Amino acid sequence: MDTQIIGGNNTTPTADLIKDSDTAQFMTDVIDASRQVPVIVDFWATWCGPCRQLGPALEKAVLAAKGKVRLVKIDVDKNQQLAAQMRIQSIPAVYAFVNGQPVDGFLGALPESQIKAFIDRLTAGVGGAADQEIEALLAAADDAMRLNNPGGAIEAYAQVLQYDPENVAALAGIARCQLELGDPEAAAATLDMVPADKQSDPAIVSARAALELAANPVDTSEIDRLEAAVARDGADHQSRFDLALALNGAGRRAEALDHLLAIVRADRTWNEDAARKQVLKLFEAWGPKDELTISGRRKLSSILFS
């Protein structure tokens, strides 16, 4: 899945996993790169029927490996000297490089099962390192968000997508960053990239809830009026509820939560349980790891089960 991230830094994660190269870039794209991760080189030509059959299957398998291996494609007609140096006599010809050296390969078009087996042999033991790198990048992105640096977080999340183009934590994180940067359209586009079978993931549900809140801004000029109404009558739950929405829209999340919890504490069933439902909606929007979500859940539980 080609994934283009919008929001100050356009990145195509698959560009680092699959690329066309040539004689001049072979040392960088294959020899040097293979010292970091195994690199598969596909020697092909536009007129070659089996090449057109193998190419898409090989790309699909490389993407499925999620960063454990890279693919470099070499057109032999445009790079005849390199093909001669590699002693390519028939195509498609596939070579795998590790630590600068060819270690495996095959000729001709193979079925997907054999391509997968080829990559599995090549990437044995690589997955742990990739998973650790993803975890480290996600942690760095979370730190950047806590430091109010959405641009830095996007950088880290985009690097995660180079390893795993469908990583839901990274896609949800980028969408949240785009909302922080005031670009809900970009956030919606990012969330549309999430595969259908991952749309129900809690991180994606949370990001969509945040997008929904951002898409329905509240007139913050009403805050003073609503605060006065609540001050006059603490049992005016509708004004308190509207005040909570306005405060959240103004970024005063803790105050918004306190007002909603006050309604739940005073009358749990008011307006068909509207306050409690809104509290849960805020928790979804803020995310399960947000400190206010964590403390707010404890407070809500204390009220409901007291």
C-alpha positions in Angstrom: 0.0 0.0 0.0 1.6 3.3 -1.1 1.0 5.6 1.8 1.5 9.4 1.5 1.4 11.3 4.7 0.2 14.9 4.6 1.2 17.4 7.2 4.5 19.1 6.7 6.5 16.1 5.6 5.4 14.0 2.6 6.7 10.5 3.0 6.0 7.4 0.9 7.0 4.5 3.2 7.2 2.0 0.3 9.8 4.1 -1.4 12.5 2.8 0.9 11.2 -0.8 0.6 10.9 -1.0 -3.1 12.9 1.2 -5.6 14.2 1.3 -9.1 18.0 1.6 -9.3 20.8 1.7 -11.8 24.5 1.1 -12.2 25.5 4.4 -10.6 23.3 3.8 -7.5 23.9 0.0 -7.1 26.6 0.4 -4.5 24.4 2.6 -2.3 21.0 0.9 -2.9 22.2 -2.7 -2.7 25.7 -3.2 -1.3 25.6 -0.5 1.4 21.9 -1.0 2.2 22.3 -4.8 2.6 24.6 -4.1 5.6 21.4 -2.8 7.4 18.7 -5.2 6.1 18.7 -7.9 3.4 18.2 -6.5 -0.1 16.6 -8.5 -3.0 17.7 -7.4 -6.5 15.3 -8.2 -9.4 16.9 -8.0 -12.8 14.2 -7.5 -15.4 13.2 -5.9 -18.7 10.0 -4.4 -20.0 9.7 -6.9 -22.9 10.0 -9.9 -20.5 6.7 -11.7 -19.9 7.8 -13.7 -16.9 9.3 -10.5 -15.4 5.9 -8.9 -15.5 4.5 -12.0 -13.7 7.1 -12.1 -11.0 7.4 -8.4 -10.3 4.0 -7.8 -8.6 4.3 -11.0 -6.6 7.8 -10.1 -5.4 6.7 -6.6 -4.4 3.7 -8.0 -2.6 5.9 -10.4 -0.6 8.4 -7.7 0.2 5.6 -5.4 1.6 4.2 -8.3 3.6 7.6 -8.6 5.2 7.1 -5.2 6.8 10.6 -3.8 6.6 12.5 -7.0 7.2 13.8 -6.9 3.6 14.0 -4.4 0.7 13.6 -4.8 -3.1 15.7 -3.1 -5.7 14.7 -3.4 -9.4 17.3 -3.2 -12.2 16.2 -2.8 -15.9 18.9 -4.9 -17.7 18.3 -3.0 -21.0 19.2 0.3 -19.3 22.1 -1.2 -17.2 23.8 -3.6 -19.6 27.2 -3.2 -18.0 25.9 -4.0 -14.6 24.0 -7.0 -15.9 27.2 -8.3 -17.6 29.2 -7.8 -14.3 26.5 -9.9 -12.5 26.6 -12.5 -15.3 22.9 -12.2 -16.0 22.2 -14.5 -18.9 18.4 -14.9 -18.5 15.7 -13.0 -16.8 14.0 -12.6 -14.5 17.0 -13.2 -12.3 16.8 -12.5 -8.6 19.7 -12.2 -6.2 19.6 -11.6 -2.4 22.4 -9.6 -0.7 23.3 -9.6 3.0 26.3 -7.6 4.4 27.3 -6.6 0.9 27.5 -10.2 -0.5 25.1 -12.2 -2.6 23.8 -15.1 -0.5 20.8 -16.6 -2.4 18.8 -16.2 -5.6 16.7 -17.8 -8.3 15.8 -17.6 -12.0 12.4 -17.4 -13.6 9.0 -16.6 -12.2 8.1 -18.5 -9.0 4.7 -19.0 -7.4 3.9 -16.8 -4.4 4.4 -19.6 -1.9 8.0 -20.1 -3.1 8.7 -16.4 -3.1 7.5 -16.2 0.5 9.7 -19.2 1.5 12.7 -17.4 -0.2 12.0 -14.3 1.8 11.4 -16.2 5.0 14.9 -17.9 4.7 16.4 -14.5 4.0 14.8 -12.7 6.9 15.2 -15.3 9.6 16.1 -13.5 12.8 15.5 -10.0 11.3 12.0 -9.5 12.7 13.0 -9.0 16.3 15.2 -6.0 15.4 12.5 -4.5 13.2 9.9 -4.9 16.0 12.3 -3.3 18.5 12.9 -0.3 16.1 9.1 0.1 15.7 8.6 0.1 19.4 11.3 2.7 19.9 9.9 5.0 17.2 6.4 4.8 18.6 7.8 5.7 22.0 9.7 8.6 20.5 6.5 9.8 18.8 4.6 9.6 22.1 7.3 11.7 23.8 7.2 14.3 21.0 3.4 14.6 21.5 3.8 15.0 25.2 6.3 17.8 24.5 3.7 19.5 22.2 5.8 18.7 19.1 3.4 17.2 16.5 5.8 17.8 13.7 8.5 15.7 15.4 5.9 13.0 16.2 4.9 12.8 12.5 8.5 12.2 11.6 8.7 9.2 14.0 5.4 7.8 13.0 6.3 8.1 9.3 9.5 6.0 10.0 7.3 3.3 11.6 5.3 3.1 8.3 8.5 2.4 6.5 8.7 -0.8 8.4 5.0 -1.5 8.5 2.8 0.5 6.0 -0.4 -0.5 7.8 0.7 0.1 11.4 -2.5 1.4 13.0 -0.7 3.1 15.9 1.3 5.1 13.5 -1.6 6.0 11.2 -3.8 7.0 14.2 -0.9 9.0 15.6 -0.3 10.9 12.4 -4.0 11.7 12.2 -3.9 13.1 15.7 -0.8 15.2 14.9 -2.6 16.6 11.8 -5.5 17.6 14.0 -3.1 19.3 16.4 -1.7 21.2 13.4 -5.2 22.3 12.5 -5.6 20.1 9.4 -8.6 17.9 9.8 -8.9 17.2 6.1 -5.4 15.6 6.1 -6.3 13.6 9.2 -9.4 12.3 7.5 -7.3 11.3 4.5 -4.8 9.5 6.7 -7.5 7.5 8.5 -9.0 6.6 5.1 -5.7 4.7 4.4 -6.4 2.3 7.2 -7.4 -1.2 5.9 -11.0 -2.1 6.3 -10.2 -5.0 8.7 -8.4 -2.6 11.0 -11.0 0.2 11.2 -12.2 -1.1 14.6 -8.8 -1.0 16.2 -9.1 1.1 19.4 -6.4 3.5 18.2 -8.3 4.2 15.0 -11.6 4.5 16.8 -10.0 7.0 19.1 -8.6 9.1 16.3 -11.9 9.1 14.5 -13.6 10.3 17.7 -11.1 13.1 17.9 -11.7 14.0 14.3 -15.4 14.1 14.9 -15.0 16.5 17.8 -12.7 18.7 15.7 -15.2 18.7 12.8 -17.9 20.1 15.1 -16.2 23.2 16.8 -18.0 24.9 19.6 -18.4 28.7 19.9 -16.0 29.4 22.7 -17.5 32.9 23.1 -20.3 31.2 25.0 -18.1 30.1 27.8 -18.5 33.2 29.9 -22.3 33.1 29.6 -22.5 29.4 30.4 -20.2 29.7 33.4 -22.4 32.5 34.7 -25.5 30.2 34.2 -23.9 27.4 36.1 -22.8 29.7 38.9 -26.4 30.9 39.3 -27.9 27.4 39.3 -25.6 24.4 39.9 -28.5 22.1 39.0 -28.7 23.5 35.5 -27.4 20.4 33.9 -28.0 21.5 30.3 -25.9 24.7 30.8 -23.2 22.7 32.5 -23.2 20.1 29.7 -22.9 22.8 27.1 -20.2 24.4 29.1 -18.2 21.2 29.1 -18.4 20.9 25.4 -17.3 24.5 25.0 -14.4 24.1 27.4 -13.2 20.9 25.6 -13.4 22.8 22.3 -11.2 25.5 23.8 -8.6 22.9 24.9 -9.6 23.1 28.6 -10.1 19.4 28.8 -9.7 18.9 32.6 -12.4 21.5 33.3 -14.7 19.9 30.7 -14.3 16.5 32.3 -14.9 17.9 35.8 -18.2 19.4 34.7 -19.4 16.3 33.0 -18.5 14.2 36.1 -20.4 16.7 38.2 -23.5 16.0 36.2 -23.0 12.2 36.5 -22.5 12.6 40.3 -25.7 14.7 40.7 -28.0 12.8 38.3 -26.6 9.7 36.5 -29.6 9.3 34.2 -30.0 13.0 33.2 -31.0 13.3 29.5 -30.7 9.6 28.8 -27.3 9.3 30.4 -25.9 12.1 28.1 -23.1 13.2 30.5 -21.6 9.7 31.0 -21.8 9.0 27.3 -20.0 12.2 26.5 -17.3 11.4 29.1 -16.7 8.1 27.3 -16.6 9.9 24.0 -13.9 12.2 25.3 -11.9 9.2 26.6 -12.1 7.7 23.1 -10.9 11.0 21.5 -8.1 11.5 24.0 -6.9 7.9 23.7 -6.4 5.1 26.4 -2.9 6.2 27.3 -3.7 9.9 27.9 -3.2 10.8 31.5 -6.5 12.6 31.7 -8.3 9.5 30.3 -6.6 7.3 32.9 -7.4 9.5 35.9 -10.9 10.3 34.5 -11.8 6.6 34.2 -10.9 6.2 37.9 -13.1 9.1 38.9 -16.0 7.9 36.8 -15.7 4.4 38.2 -15.7 5.8 41.7 -18.9 7.7 41.0 -20.7 4.9 39.3 -19.8 2.2 41.9 -20.0 4.3 45.0 
